[in-house]
Amino acid sequence: MIPEEIKEGQRTTWKLTAPGWMKHDRVISEGARPVSERLLRLVGISEGHRLLDIASGTGEPALTAAEWVGPPNFAHVLADAPQLPFADAAVPVLLSMETIEWVDAPATVLGEMARVASKRILLVQSDWQSLWGDSGDPETSREFTRLFAGPQ
């Protein structure tokens, strides 16, 4: 697959899954908020600070971060992670949750993250296979992974 086909496939998957995420947004957001707050404390974010959240997905931790840093320090930018439209060392802190498994060129994206962050990068990745595999039912794990990945 070429990168544009991959991007279009990801857009299609998000469009198909967005209604489900939106339906459960309140529950997801309430559950994610303590995790977001912990991550922001770990990287030392407070009012007036700047950070970049790559691939915000449903909005966390970006939405909580926006509340913490204040409106003048928050902007929403739509960009391709392999070619971020920011100068070298543009932000002191970069966050990214559940991103690397969705990108075509992880090393390129990680390189861009390192290029634009001047102090800290915090990557958060779940091991979904183990999370669902712990149920003792490998079929449940495979089905969750298939559903989570969307149409092929």
N, C-alpha and C positions, 0 to 999 in steps of 0.2 A: 504494500500500500504506500502511496505517496502521502506526504504530510497533509496536504489539503483534504484528501479523502479521509484521513484519520480525524482531522478536526471536524469535518462535516458529520462523520459517524458519532463523534462525541457530542456535538450539538444536538443531533437527532435523539441520542440516548437521554440527554438532559431534558429535552422537550417532552419526551415520553414519561420520564420519571418525575418531572417537576410537580405535577398535580398531587402525587402521593406525598412528596416532601412538604408541599404547601399545606396539605390537609393536616399534617402532623407537626407543623412548624412550631406551634406553641410548646408542645411537649419536647420536641427536639431542642429548641432554643433554651428552655428552662433546664434541661438536662445538660446541655453543652456549656451553659454560662459558668458554672463552677470550674470547669476544665479551662475555659477561656481565661477566667480571672487568675487561675493558678499559673497559666502560661505567661500572662502579662506580668505577674509578680516575678516570675523566674527571669524574665529578660529586663526587669526594672522599668517598665513603662508606667508613666504617670502623666498628669496634665501638662500639656505643652510639648510633649515628646513627639517624635516622628517615627513611624514604622511602616513597613510594607508587608502586606499579607498577600501571598501568592496563591491563586486558585481558591478564592473564598467560598466557593460552593454555595451552601445555604446561608452563609454570612458570618459564621463564627470561625475564628475569634475576631474578625474585622468589626462587627457591630459593637461588641463589648469594648474593643479598643477605641472605636470612634467616641464612645461615651467617655472613656477615660481621658483621652487626649484633648477633647473639645473640638467643636465644629471648625474653627479656623485651621486645624491641623489634619483634617480628614478630607480625602478626595477619593472618588471612585474612578479607576482607570481600567479600561478594557484593553488588554495587550496580550501578545503571545509570549509565554514564559521563556522560550528559547531566544527571544530578541526583545528584552525589556527596554522600554523607551526612557531609560534613566541614565544619568551620568555615573561614572565610576564613584563608588563610595557615597552615593546620593542619600542613603538613609542609614541611620545608626543600627537599626534593628530590622530584621526580616523574619517573618513567621511563615510557615507553610505546613498545613495539616492535610494528610491524606491526598497528596498530590503526585508523588513520584510514580506511583503505579499507573497513572493515567496519561503520562507523557510519552511521546515517541522516542525522545532522545534525553533520557535522564541525566547523563553526564553533561550535556549542553545546558540543561536547565539549572543543574547544580552550579555550573560554572558562572552562569548569569547571576544566580543568587549571590555567589561569592564576590562577583564584580560590583554589584550595587550596594551591598551591605558593608558599612565601615567598621562595625564593632561585633555584632552578634547575629548569628543565624540559628533559629530554633526550628528543627524539622520534627514533625510528629507523624509517625506511621503506625497503623494498627496491623496486626497480623490476623486478618480476618479468617484465614483458613484455620488457625489454631483456636481462635475465639469460638467458632462454630464447631470445630472438630472436637472440642472439649466435651461436647454433649455425648460423645461416645457413638455418634451416628455419622459416619463419613458421608452418607448419601445426603443428609441434611446440609452438611458443609458444602458439598458439590452443588446442590440446588441453590443454596443461598448465593454462592459465588456466581452461578449462571444468571440468576435473577439480578444480582447486583451489577453485573457487567452489561446487562441490557441485550438488545437484539444483536445477533452476529451478522 
